[in-house]
Amino acid sequence: MGLKEEFEEYTEKAKTLPETTTNESKLILYGLFKQATVGPVNTSRPGMFNMKEKYKWDAWKAVEGSSV
């Protein structure tokens, strides 16, 4: 199995995480996924009234520059 296929397999597995998975863990996975698929953050940080998107942006920004 190639790297791309393995990545896609784990991407699908991440969609069925147990209900006990913490939001912190989900945000870490989200940030790594965005870094791997998009690269460095390319949008401005959402405003304070959009907390969910702000947390997701922060998680992505936290891994910016890492080679996943």
Buried (B, 14 or more C-beta within 10 A) or exposed (E): EEEEEEBEEEEEEBEEEEEEEEEEEBBBBBBBBBBBEEEEBEEEEBEEEEEEEBBBBBBBBBBEEEEE
